[in-house]
Amino acid sequence: MRLTRFTDIGLRVLIYLARAGERRVPVTVAEVASQFELPVNHLVKVVGHLARGGWVSATRGRNGGLRLGADAATLSIGTVLRALEGDSELVDCEGSGCRLSGDCQLRAALKTGMEAFYGAMDKVTLAHITHGNTGEKIVLMHRMFLDQGKGIAA
């Protein structure tokens, strides 16, 4: 299984926002795009999806920006992955016209594997993945960005 670029970007946004700390100003889309070298147009779509899910609080306007809208300690990565990836099967046995579709065990095996993957991800929270070295790196990214004069220091 491979995550889509959409999901990858969504997870990066959540990780970055989870360690924004007590900044006086919210994180901007331009900042996230710069930090992760992402196209702004695609990032806007991802952030919109995250905002509709309630995981990101997005405010428009001159003083607007992004803040984490969910509790990192309770937001499971499995929940985020299901919302961003969808819950569809890994293979489309019915739509592909495969001659084995009635007797093949692959579909069931892949479903079992996917359920195990999501089950494992349900046990991991946003706080878990933003702890330790990852969290320290994100905090450093925030500091470096703010020190460059592109934001207001925390």
N, C-alpha and C positions, 0 to 999 in steps of 0.2 A: 504494500500500500504506500502510495506517495501522496503527501498533502499538496493541495493546489497552491499556487502563488498567492491567491486571495487569502487563504487560511494562514499561510506563512506570514504575510503582512499583518493580518489581524492579530496574531499572537505577538508579533514584535511591538505593535502599538500598545497592547495591553501590558506587556512587560515594561515598556518604557514609561507608561503612565503610572504603573504601580510603584515606581521608585522616584516619582517626581517630587515627593516630600512636601515640604511646606513652602513651595515657591509662591511668591506674591502674585505672579502672573501665570495663567495657564499655558500649557504647552501648545504650540501652534502646529498646524498641518505642515507648514513650510519647515519647521524645525525637525519634525519626524522624518520628512522627506530627505532633508539634508543629512541627518544622522545616519540613516540607513540606505542612502542613495536610492531612493524610490521615486517613481514618477508621481507627481502630485495628483494628476487626474485619477489614477488608479487608487491612490491612497484615500482620496475623498470618498470614493465609492465604498471602500472597506470601512472607513470611519463611520459613514452613514449607517451601514449595516450593524456595526457595533453599538452605535447610539440607539438604534431601534430596538436592540436587544437589552438596552438598559445598562450595558457594561461601560459605556463611555458617555460622559456628559459633555455635549458640544454646545458652545455659546457663540453666536455669530456677532459680528461687529468689531469695532476698533479694539475693544478690551476683551474680545472673545478668545476662545481657544478650547482646548481639550483637558478634561480631568477624568480620572478613573471614576466611574459611576457605580461601581460594585465593590463589595468588600473582598479584597484579595485573599483573605483567609478562608473564605467560603466559596469562592468562584472556582468550580472544578474545570480543569482543562478538557475533560471529556464532554462537558456541557457545551463549551465553546466550540470544540471540534465538530460535534454533531450539528450545531447551528450553522457553522461556516461550510462544512463539507457536505452536509446533507446525510441522510441515513439510508442512501440507496445501496444496493448490492454491488459488490466489486466486479461481477461479470453479469452481463445481460443474456442469460441463457435462452429466454423466450424470444427476444427480439433479434437474436443473431441467426436464427434458423439452424442451430447446431443439431446434428443428427443424434447426439448423445443426450439431449436435454431431458428426456424422460427417465433415463437410467444412470446418468452421471452423478458421481458423489462429490465432484469438485465444488459445486454450488454450496452444499451443506458444509463442507470443510472450510470454505472461505468465509461463510457466515459465522461459523464457530470462532474462527480466527479474529474476525472483525469485532465480534462481541467481546472476546478476551482483551483485545486492544482497547476498546472503549471502556471496558471494566477497569483496566489498569489506569487509564487516564482519568477516570472518575475519582480515583483516590489521590490524584495530584491536584493541588490548588495553585492558583496564580502566586500566592505567597511562597509556596514551596519552590517554584522555579525562579523566583526573584530574590532568593536568599543566597548567601555565600558569595562566591566569586562573581556570579552573574549579576547579582544585585550591586556589588561594589563597582563593577564595570559600568553599569547603567548610571549609577550616581556620578561616577567620574565623567561620563558623557554629558550629563546635565551640567555639571560644574564647568567643563571645558566650553560648552556652548554659551553659557551665561558669561563666562570670563572673556569671551570673544566680543562682547558688547552687543550680541544679538538678542539678549533678553535682560531682564532685571534680576539682579542677584537675589538669591533666596535669603 
